[in-house]
Amino acid sequence: MHLNRCLTEKRMTGVIVALMALTLLAGCGSSFSPKSSEPPTPASLNADNLNLIFVVSEDLAYQASGDVNPSTANLTNQGLQRSLLMAPFLQQQVLGMQNVTGIYALEPMTHLQTAGKYPDIVALETIQQFAMLNQTSASYQGSGPVTANSYPIFASYSLEAALPPDVAPPAVLCAACQGLDFRDQHDDNEVLVSGIVKANAPGFYVFSAPWETVSAVMANLNQREGYNLTLPASYISPNYIYAISIAPSGSASLVTYDSHITPPATYPVLPPPPLVSTACNTPQTQTFFSRAVTGGQDGAVIPAGTNTNETVYFVRHAEAHPTSWWDDGNYIGAGQWRALDLPNALRDKIQPTQVYSIDPAVGNPGEDGSVASSYVRPSLTVEPYAIANNLPLNLAASVPVFAQNQQPLSTLASAFFFTGGTFSNQTILVGWEHDHIPPTVNALLTSYHANDQQLAPKWPDTDYDTIWTVKLDAVGNVTVNNGMCEGIDSGTLPKTPPQF
């Protein structure tokens, strides 16, 4: 009996040890796991196919918990982290390191959220890091092509659809720059995607929009083309990427990718190398200037309706031109370093209550030295600052920026920011185009009709760092100076974007 009991105890001990081993192996993801393992990530898409790739951006209706700020409808730090981590997955696992063929994003003013009617800038920010991981080339007057780490993002309005409320008609039409319309007026989203399918040019066409838009576009395309694909029935996660891959034969398949990203909740930390700081008003940036106009002095009269107790900080978009003539509407890899570091650079320097920029739907049909594109870079420059400081990103969409040149002065932009009382008692950070900052400021200065008209100087083409500060005091007297800067040395920024 004693011997049998010992043998039994030994057998039980062996069973327990074996079970413990299996448990440990299961924790290591071993094939011994009693649970079925996650399906393997599908192979990268075939470059010989026409691939329609849908990245689901987040909005208030469909999001992962903690990714979208419910008060601003903007991304949180966690949501920004997800977009940065999604980019290499999209590039490596989905495109197989191939260069993208086209990027299309939601037109922000077509999707206004919260009682504040904030535009949906999330779709653009969701795909921006991915755009930086691709390359674009342009030539000028027969010269050899210049290539940069950047890719244009199309987010302009359809020429057929009515403009959203409070949006200025575009100064230049760009049919090739169309993005995705949350309203889908005149089926313009389906027309856009069907046009790509009919052109039948193999490649990788990436779309970034909320689930409402993505699901409708896929369903309508599936029905229109008769693909008979089994599409996802409901929203799952922002980690999911859907690709409709169309073979040369015309047959289509749905490929679903899950990035399994679990982003941290803190603001992203830039990888090495550390950015080099710089002083303000250097020979590489701008010579210091200061202008002041006071009502009742030198013939100046404060214009009726001028705002009071207002401060506006004008910054230029991030680095965008590897050479003076090169332009793709976006900034380049070096600019991503500046944009992501902007919250750090401006900490303890300014405390804005609002952030504004140019409507990224402004289109450029392209010419010698540039490619067809939407003008996304000013808004995407200040978007990280807005995210880090829990602020919405507003768009001055009613201002036709590129219709305002040196002559006449930018009276519409000046009136938008400095009259009507909307921004009285406010501090605003404005991301703008550098050639249009001086005309906007000078339109304000000349409106006082002082005898000695001292205008602000031209903004140098090579300067991305200076900040112009415009202050209106308690009665509307104005001061302007350029004594502040971001303090980021443009000349030392890496040409390639930061990697996450």
C-alpha positions in Angstrom: 0.0 0.0 0.0 2.8 2.4 0.9 4.6 1.7 -2.3 1.5 2.2 -4.4 0.8 5.5 -2.7 4.3 6.7 -3.4 4.0 5.8 -7.1 0.7 7.5 -7.2 2.1 10.7 -5.6 5.0 10.6 -8.1 2.6 10.3 -11.1 0.6 13.2 -9.8 3.7 15.3 -9.3 4.7 14.5 -12.9 1.3 15.5 -14.1 1.4 18.8 -12.2 4.9 19.6 -13.5 3.7 18.8 -17.1 0.7 21.1 -16.6 2.9 23.9 -15.3 5.2 23.5 -18.2 2.3 23.7 -20.6 0.9 26.8 -18.8 4.3 28.5 -19.1 4.5 27.6 -22.8 1.0 28.9 -23.3 2.1 32.2 -21.8 4.9 32.4 -24.3 2.5 32.1 -27.2 3.4 28.5 -27.8 1.3 26.3 -30.1 0.5 24.4 -27.0 -1.8 27.2 -25.8 -5.4 25.9 -25.2 -6.7 29.1 -26.8 -6.5 29.6 -30.5 -3.8 32.1 -31.4 -4.4 35.3 -33.4 -4.4 34.7 -37.1 -1.2 35.7 -38.8 -0.9 39.1 -40.4 -1.8 38.8 -44.1 1.0 39.2 -46.7 1.7 42.7 -48.1 -0.5 43.7 -51.0 0.6 42.9 -54.5 2.0 45.9 -56.3 0.6 44.6 -59.6 -2.9 45.0 -58.3 -4.9 48.2 -57.8 -5.1 48.4 -54.1 -7.7 50.6 -52.3 -6.5 50.9 -48.6 -8.9 52.3 -46.0 -7.5 53.6 -42.7 -10.3 54.3 -40.2 -9.7 57.6 -38.5 -11.4 58.3 -35.2 -14.3 60.7 -34.4 -16.7 61.1 -31.6 -19.0 58.3 -32.8 -16.4 55.6 -33.5 -13.1 55.6 -31.5 -11.0 53.7 -29.1 -11.4 54.7 -25.5 -9.0 57.6 -24.7 -8.0 58.5 -28.3 -10.4 61.4 -28.9 -11.0 64.4 -26.6 -14.8 64.7 -26.2 -14.6 68.4 -25.7 -12.5 69.3 -28.7 -13.2 66.3 -31.1 -9.4 66.4 -31.5 -7.0 63.6 -30.9 -5.5 63.1 -27.4 -1.9 62.3 -26.8 -2.8 58.7 -26.9 -4.6 59.1 -30.3 -1.6 60.9 -31.7 0.6 58.1 -30.5 -1.6 55.6 -32.3 -1.3 57.5 -35.6 2.5 57.6 -35.3 2.7 53.9 -34.6 0.2 53.0 -37.3 2.4 54.6 -40.0 5.3 52.0 -40.1 2.8 49.2 -39.9 1.0 50.6 -42.9 4.3 51.1 -44.8 5.9 47.8 -43.9 3.1 45.3 -43.5 0.5 46.6 -45.9 2.5 48.2 -48.7 5.5 46.1 -48.3 7.8 49.1 -48.3 6.5 50.3 -51.7 5.9 54.0 -52.3 2.3 55.1 -52.0 0.4 56.1 -55.2 -2.1 58.5 -53.7 -3.3 59.6 -50.3 -6.9 60.9 -49.8 -8.2 62.3 -46.5 -11.5 63.7 -45.2 -12.2 67.3 -46.0 -12.3 68.7 -42.4 -15.0 71.3 -42.8 -17.5 68.6 -44.1 -17.6 67.0 -40.6 -18.2 69.5 -37.7 -18.4 68.1 -34.2 -19.5 69.2 -30.7 -21.5 72.3 -30.0 -18.4 74.3 -31.0 -18.6 72.9 -34.5 -15.0 72.0 -34.6 -13.7 70.6 -38.0 -12.5 67.0 -38.1 -8.8 67.4 -38.5 -8.2 63.8 -37.2 -8.2 62.1 -40.5 -5.3 64.2 -41.8 -3.3 63.8 -38.6 -4.0 60.0 -38.7 -2.2 59.7 -42.1 0.4 62.4 -41.8 3.3 60.3 -40.4 2.6 57.7 -43.1 2.9 60.5 -45.7 6.3 61.4 -44.3 7.5 57.8 -44.8 7.0 58.1 -48.5 8.8 60.2 -51.2 7.7 62.7 -53.8 9.8 64.1 -56.7 9.4 67.3 -58.7 11.3 69.0 -61.4 11.7 72.6 -62.5 12.4 74.1 -65.9 13.9 70.9 -67.2 16.2 70.3 -64.2 16.7 66.9 -62.7 14.1 65.8 -60.2 14.4 66.7 -56.5 13.1 64.1 -54.1 11.9 64.6 -50.6 10.5 62.6 -47.7 6.9 63.7 -48.1 3.8 62.9 -50.0 0.8 65.1 -51.0 -2.5 64.5 -49.2 -5.7 65.2 -51.2 -8.3 66.9 -49.0 -9.9 69.5 -51.3 -13.6 69.9 -52.1 -15.2 68.2 -55.1 -15.9 70.7 -57.9 -19.5 69.3 -58.1 -20.5 69.5 -54.5 -21.7 72.6 -52.7 -19.2 74.0 -50.3 -19.8 73.6 -46.5 -21.2 76.6 -44.7 -18.7 79.5 -44.0 -16.2 78.2 -46.5 -14.7 80.6 -49.1 -14.8 79.6 -52.7 -11.4 78.3 -53.8 -9.2 80.9 -55.5 -7.8 78.1 -57.7 -9.7 75.0 -58.8 -8.0 71.6 -58.5 -10.1 68.6 -59.6 -7.2 66.2 -59.0 -7.0 67.3 -55.3 -10.4 66.0 -54.2 -10.6 64.3 -50.8 -13.5 62.6 -49.0 -16.7 64.4 -48.1 -18.4 63.3 -44.9 -21.7 64.5 -46.5 -21.0 62.6 -49.7 -22.9 65.1 -51.7 -23.7 64.0 -55.3 -22.0 60.7 -54.4 -18.7 62.5 -54.9 -16.9 59.9 -52.7 -18.1 57.1 -55.0 -17.2 59.1 -58.1 -13.7 59.6 -56.7 -13.0 56.0 -55.9 -14.8 54.6 -59.0 -12.6 57.0 -61.1 -9.5 55.4 -59.6 -10.8 52.0 -60.4 -11.7 52.9 -64.0 -8.3 54.4 -64.6 -6.9 50.9 -63.7 -3.4 52.1 -62.7 -1.8 49.6 -60.4 -0.6 50.9 -57.1 -1.5 51.8 -53.5 -4.3 54.3 -52.9 -4.7 55.1 -49.2 -7.9 56.7 -47.8 -8.2 58.2 -44.3 -11.7 59.0 -43.0 -14.1 58.1 -40.2 -15.9 54.8 -40.1 -19.1 56.4 -41.3 -17.4 57.4 -44.6 -15.1 54.3 -45.0 -17.9 51.8 -44.5 -20.2 53.6 -47.0 -17.5 53.9 -49.6 -16.6 50.3 -49.4 -20.2 49.1 -49.5 -21.1 51.3 -52.4 -18.0 50.3 -54.4 -18.7 46.6 -53.7 -22.3 47.0 -55.0 -21.4 49.2 -57.9 -18.6 46.9 -59.2 -20.3 43.6 -58.2 -17.4 42.3 -56.2 -19.5 40.3 -53.8 -17.1 40.9 -51.0 -18.1 40.1 -47.4 -17.4 43.5 -45.8 -17.2 44.2 -42.1 -20.7 44.6 -40.6 -19.7 47.1 -37.9 -16.9 49.2 -36.5 -14.2 47.2 -34.7 -11.1 49.3 -33.9 -8.9 52.0 -35.3 -6.2 49.3 -35.5 -8.0 47.7 -38.4 -7.0 48.5 -42.0 -9.2 47.3 -44.9 -7.8 46.8 -48.4 -9.8 46.0 -51.5 -7.2 44.5 -53.8 -8.2 44.4 -57.5 -6.2 42.0 -59.7 -5.5 42.8 -63.4 -8.3 40.3 -64.3 -10.8 42.6 -62.5 -11.5 40.2 -59.6 -11.3 41.7 -56.1 -10.5 40.5 -52.6 -10.8 42.0 -49.2 -7.7 41.9 -47.0 -8.0 42.9 -43.4 -5.0 43.9 -41.3 -4.9 44.4 -37.5 -2.0 46.4 -36.2 -2.6 45.4 -32.6 -1.3 48.8 -31.5 -1.6 49.7 -27.8 -0.4 53.3 -27.6 0.8 55.0 -24.5 -1.2 57.9 -23.1 1.7 60.4 -22.9 2.7 62.9 -25.6 5.2 61.3 -28.0 8.9 61.7 -27.2 11.0 62.4 -30.3 13.8 59.8 -30.9 17.4 60.8 -31.3 19.1 63.0 -32.4 18.1 65.8 -30.0 17.0 68.9 -31.8 19.5 71.8 -31.8 18.2 75.1 -30.3 18.8 78.5 -31.7 18.5 82.1 -30.7 15.9 84.5 -32.2 16.5 87.2 -34.8 19.7 85.6 -36.2 21.1 86.2 -39.7 19.4 82.9 -40.7 16.0 84.1 -39.6 14.8 87.8 -39.3 16.1 91.1 -38.1 14.2 92.4 -35.2 11.4 94.9 -35.8 8.7 96.5 -33.7 5.7 98.6 -34.8 3.2 100.4 -32.7 0.1 102.5 -33.6 -1.8 104.4 -30.9 -5.1 106.1 -31.4 -4.9 109.9 -31.2 -1.1 110.0 -32.0 0.3 110.9 -35.4 -3.1 111.1 -36.9 -4.0 107.5 -36.0 -7.6 106.6 -35.3 -8.6 103.3 -33.9 -11.0 101.7 -36.4 -14.5 101.0 -35.3 -15.0 97.3 -34.5 -11.4 96.7 -33.7 -10.9 93.9 -31.1 -9.6 94.6 -27.6 -7.4 92.7 -25.2 -6.3 90.3 -27.9 -3.0 88.6 -28.7 -2.2 86.7 -31.9 0.9 84.6 -32.4 1.6 84.0 -36.1 3.9 81.0 -36.9 4.9 79.8 -40.3 4.2 76.2 -41.3 7.1 73.7 -40.8 9.9 73.1 -43.3 8.4 72.4 -46.7 10.9 73.1 -49.5 14.1 71.0 -50.1 14.8 73.6 -52.7 13.1 77.0 -53.2 10.7 75.9 -56.0 9.7 72.4 -54.7 6.2 72.1 -53.3 3.7 69.3 -52.6 1.3 71.1 -50.3 2.7 69.1 -47.3 5.7 69.8 -45.2 8.8 67.4 -45.6 10.5 65.0 -43.2 12.4 67.8 -41.5 9.1 69.6 -40.8 7.7 66.6 -38.9 10.4 67.1 -36.3 9.4 70.7 -35.9 5.7 70.1 -35.8 5.9 67.3 -33.2 8.3 69.4 -31.1 6.2 72.5 -31.2 4.5 71.8 -27.8 7.9 71.6 -26.2 9.3 74.6 -28.1 6.5 76.9 -27.1 6.1 75.7 -23.5 6.5 78.6 -21.1 6.5 81.1 -24.1 2.9 81.3 -25.0 -0.5 80.2 -23.5 -3.1 80.5 -26.3 -6.7 79.8 -25.7 -7.4 79.0 -29.3 -5.5 77.5 -32.3 -6.3 78.5 -35.9 -5.0 77.7 -39.3 -5.8 77.7 -43.0 -8.4 75.3 -44.4 -6.3 72.3 -45.7 -8.9 71.9 -48.5 -7.3 74.8 -50.4 -6.0 73.1 -53.6 -3.0 73.6 -55.9 -3.3 72.0 -59.3 0.4 71.9 -59.7 2.8 73.6 -62.1 6.5 73.5 -62.9 8.3 72.7 -59.7 5.2 71.5 -57.8 2.7 68.7 -57.8 -1.1 68.7 -57.5 -1.9 68.9 -53.8 -4.0 70.2 -51.0 -2.5 72.8 -48.7 -2.3 70.8 -45.6 1.0 71.9 -44.0 -0.1 74.9 -41.9 -2.8 73.1 -40.1 -0.7 69.9 -39.6 2.1 72.1 -38.2 0.0 73.5 -35.3 -2.2 70.4 -34.8 0.3 68.6 -32.4 0.4 71.8 -30.3 -3.4 71.7 -30.1 -3.4 68.0 -29.2 -0.8 68.4 -26.4 -2.7 71.3 -24.9 -6.2 69.8 -25.2 -7.3 72.5 -27.6 -9.5 72.2 -30.8 -8.0 73.1 -34.1 -10.1 75.7 -35.8 -9.9 76.7 -39.5 -10.2 80.2 -40.9 -12.1 78.6 -43.8 -14.0 81.8 -44.7 -10.8 83.5 -45.6 -9.7 83.0 -49.3 -6.0 83.1 -48.3 -4.5 82.8 -51.8 -6.8 85.3 -53.2 -5.1 87.9 -51.0 -1.8 89.1 -52.3 0.5 92.0 -51.4 -1.7 94.3 -53.5 -4.4 94.6 -52.3 -3.5 93.9 -48.7 -5.0 90.9 -46.9 -8.0 92.8 -45.6 -10.2 89.7 -45.3 -7.7 87.8 -43.1 -7.1 91.0 -41.0 -10.8 91.6 -40.5 -11.3 87.9 -39.6 -8.7 88.0 -36.8 -8.7 91.6 -35.6 -12.3 92.9 -35.9 -15.8 92.0 -34.9 -15.2 91.1 -31.3 -14.9 87.4 -31.8 -11.4 87.2 -30.5 -11.5 90.0 -28.0 -10.0 88.8 -24.7 -8.5 85.8 -26.4 -5.0 84.6 -27.1 -4.6 82.8 -30.4 -1.9 80.7 -32.1 -2.2 80.9 -35.8 -0.4 78.6 -38.3 -0.2 80.5 -41.6 1.6 80.9 -44.9 4.6 83.1 -44.5 4.1 85.3 -47.6 0.6 86.1 -46.3 1.5 87.0 -42.7 3.0 90.5 -43.5 0.0 91.6 -45.7 -2.4 90.5 -43.0 -0.6 92.4 -40.3 0.0 95.5 -42.6 -3.7 95.6 -43.4 -4.3 96.0 -39.7 -1.6 98.7 -39.3 -2.8 100.8 -42.2 -6.4 100.7 -41.1 -5.5 103.2 -38.4 -4.4 105.7 -41.1 -1.5 107.1 -39.1 0.5 109.8 -40.9 3.7 107.8 -40.7 2.8 104.4 -42.1 5.5 101.9 -40.8 4.8 98.6 -42.3 6.0 95.1 -41.2 8.8 93.7 -43.5 8.7 90.7 -45.8 9.0 87.3 -44.1 12.2 85.6 -45.4 11.7 82.5 -47.4 14.3 80.6 -45.5 12.9 81.3 -42.0 10.6 78.7 -40.3 11.3 79.7 -36.7 10.3 83.3 -36.0 7.0 84.1 -34.3 5.2 87.4 -35.0 3.2 88.8 -32.0 0.3 91.1 -32.6 -1.3 92.7 -29.5 -4.4 94.9 -29.2 -4.8 96.6 -25.9 -7.9 97.4 -23.8 -8.9 100.2 -26.3 -7.6 98.7 -29.5 -4.1 100.2 -29.9 -1.8 97.8 -31.7 1.8 96.6 -31.4 3.6 94.2 -33.6 7.0 92.6 -33.1 9.0 89.5 -34.1 11.2 89.2 -31.1 10.0 85.7 -30.2 10.8 82.4 -31.9 10.3 78.6 -31.6 14.0 78.2 -31.0 14.5 75.1 -33.3 17.5 75.3 -35.6 16.1 74.6 -39.1 19.5 73.9 -40.7 20.2 70.9 -38.4 16.9 69.1 -38.7 17.2 65.6 -40.2 15.9 65.2 -43.7 14.1 62.0 -42.9 11.1 62.1 -40.4 11.4 60.7 -36.9 10.7 57.0 -36.6 8.3 55.6 -34.1 
